[in-house]
């Protein structure tokens, strides 16, 4: 194989590598953003669950602490 052909192949490989690195960087940024959003959503869900438990504990209609009626 001639030197110019090898140089062309090398240049083509470098261009492909550059595009792959750019795509990898973009995917990494997207993944980090999704992870941040997922953590924020998990924190929100946990906070809402705690609020719901607090509301349910203060609600007089909850039957968790009451024993079942005698006919059961």
Secondary structure, DSSP 8 states (H G I E B T S, - for coil): --HHHHHHHHHHHHHHHHHHHHHHHHHHHHHHHHHHHHHHHHHHHHHHHHHHHHHHHH-TT--SSS---TT-
